């Protein structure tokens, strides 16, 4: 019986809720910090000019942008779990004539020798 199970790989799992929440809070805090800087620049930069209006508009619009960015989580792009199982079956090996000098071994077992002394 050779059944394949859909086992998710660890690398294809979505971000944990705690990490996602921390990322959202961090993104919101950064955007609101930029808003505070815009308020300060709007009040402190003298003489007042066109850039004062740019800082004022940015300070007024950034709360909306901060909320939208904070609520736009990574769950909008769903990732499909990748199976770590072999997807393509290998063809059956062609029968070979046994050679008298080679030791008999199972054709489905691969041995990896890392050091020359492991080969004996």
Secondary structure, DSSP 4 states (H G I P E B T S, - for coil): -------B-GGGSPPPHHHHHHHHHHHHHHHHHHHHHHHHHHHHSSS--HHHHHHHHHHHHHHHHHHHHHH--GGGS--PPPB-S-SSPPPPPPP-PPPTTSPP--TT------SGGGG-
